[in-house]
Amino acid sequence: MNLTTAEITTNSAEQTEQIAEQIGKRLRGGEVIELISDLGGGKTTFVRGLARGIGSPDHVSSPTFKISNVYKADRLELDHFDFYRLNEAGVVADELAEIIGQPNVVAVIEWGEIVHDILPEERITITFKLGGETARKLTISSPDKISYLLEGIC
């Protein structure tokens, strides 16, 4: 599988959201996005931009205590999972497996190590590295099949 990789540096939460919003506007449904970072790395900020990009009016918050949140728009649904507090995925893994690949659903996963056997090989992986108080370096790896998400952004 060929990957397209891009690096983007943002200097504020607003810039991180703007990049995510641009990606969100290109989402077609069926995509899986894995977000990797330490606590406070900007994952929820990124999801806020994705949700805005698909046209969701919903308030975006971290699903750390709820495990998952769903944000709906006219044509797509964004299902946001956070496995940080789990030692094993249990029934949430079954829920994730059911939505992966649904044509009107985009799955976004944080702390996905626990469900790596469920995640498709063809997924977008975004790694966040802190570069100071507000700066973030985003490394985005996308299979060529779904590299349309990065067109004009990098």
C-alpha positions in Angstrom: 0.0 0.0 0.0 1.4 3.4 -1.0 1.1 6.3 1.5 1.1 10.0 1.0 2.6 11.8 3.9 2.4 15.5 4.7 3.7 17.6 7.6 1.8 20.7 8.6 2.8 23.1 11.4 0.0 25.1 13.0 0.7 27.9 15.5 -2.7 28.0 17.2 -5.8 26.0 18.0 -7.6 28.0 15.4 -5.2 27.0 12.7 -5.4 23.3 13.7 -9.2 23.6 13.5 -9.0 25.2 10.0 -6.8 22.4 8.7 -9.2 19.9 10.0 -12.2 21.8 8.6 -10.6 21.7 5.2 -10.1 17.9 5.5 -13.7 17.5 6.9 -15.1 19.2 3.8 -13.4 16.5 1.6 -14.7 13.6 3.6 -16.9 11.3 1.6 -17.9 8.7 4.2 -16.4 5.4 5.0 -13.0 6.9 6.1 -11.2 5.9 9.3 -9.0 8.5 10.9 -6.6 7.6 13.7 -5.3 10.4 15.9 -2.1 9.9 17.9 -0.7 12.3 20.5 -0.1 12.7 24.2 -2.8 14.2 26.4 -3.4 17.8 25.4 -2.0 17.3 21.9 -4.9 18.8 20.0 -7.0 15.8 19.1 -10.3 17.2 20.2 -9.5 20.6 18.6 -8.9 18.7 15.4 -12.2 16.8 15.7 -14.0 20.1 16.2 -12.7 21.3 12.8 -13.6 18.0 11.2 -17.2 18.2 12.5 -17.5 21.8 11.3 -16.1 20.7 7.9 -18.9 18.1 7.4 -21.5 20.7 8.4 -22.3 19.4 11.9 -23.8 22.1 14.2 -23.1 19.9 17.3 -20.9 20.9 20.2 -17.7 18.9 20.1 -16.2 17.6 23.3 -13.7 14.9 24.3 -15.3 11.5 24.7 -12.7 10.5 27.3 -15.3 9.7 29.9 -18.1 8.6 27.5 -15.9 6.6 25.2 -17.7 7.9 22.1 -19.5 10.9 20.7 -21.5 11.2 17.5 -21.7 14.4 15.4 -24.3 14.5 12.7 -24.6 16.5 9.5 -26.9 16.3 6.5 -24.9 13.8 4.6 -22.4 12.4 7.0 -22.0 11.2 10.6 -18.7 11.6 12.5 -18.3 8.9 15.2 -15.5 9.9 17.6 -14.0 7.2 19.8 -11.5 7.6 22.7 -10.1 4.4 24.2 -7.8 6.2 26.7 -9.5 4.9 29.8 -10.0 1.3 28.7 -7.8 -1.7 29.4 -9.7 -3.7 26.8 -12.1 -2.5 24.2 -14.9 -5.0 24.9 -18.3 -4.1 23.4 -17.0 -0.8 22.2 -14.8 -2.6 19.8 -17.9 -4.4 18.4 -19.6 -1.0 18.0 -16.5 0.4 16.1 -16.3 -2.7 13.9 -20.0 -2.2 12.9 -19.5 1.4 11.8 -16.2 1.0 10.0 -16.8 1.2 6.3 -20.4 2.4 6.5 -20.8 4.8 3.5 -22.2 7.7 5.5 -20.0 7.4 8.6 -16.5 8.7 9.3 -14.8 7.0 12.3 -12.2 9.0 14.3 -10.2 7.0 16.9 -8.0 8.3 19.7 -5.8 6.0 21.7 -6.4 3.3 19.1 -3.7 0.8 20.2 -6.3 -1.3 21.9 -8.3 -1.7 18.7 -5.5 -1.9 16.1 -6.7 -5.4 15.0 -10.1 -3.8 14.0 -8.7 -0.7 12.2 -8.4 -1.1 8.5 -5.0 -0.9 6.9 -6.3 1.9 4.7 -6.8 4.6 7.2 -5.6 8.1 7.7 -3.1 8.4 10.6 -2.5 11.9 12.1 0.3 12.3 14.7 0.4 15.5 16.7 3.7 16.7 18.2 3.8 19.7 20.6 6.0 22.5 19.4 5.4 24.9 22.3 2.3 26.2 24.0 0.2 26.5 20.9 2.2 25.2 18.0 1.6 21.7 16.7 3.3 19.6 14.0 0.8 17.4 12.3 2.2 14.4 10.4 -0.6 13.0 8.2 -0.2 9.6 6.5 -2.9 8.7 4.0 -3.2 5.7 1.6 -3.1 6.9 -2.0 -6.7 5.7 -2.3 -7.9 8.4 0.1 -5.2 11.1 -0.5 -8.0 13.3 -1.9 -8.3 14.5 1.7 -5.0 16.2 1.5 -5.3 17.9 -1.9 -4.6 21.6 -1.7 -3.9 21.5 2.0 -0.2 20.6 2.0 
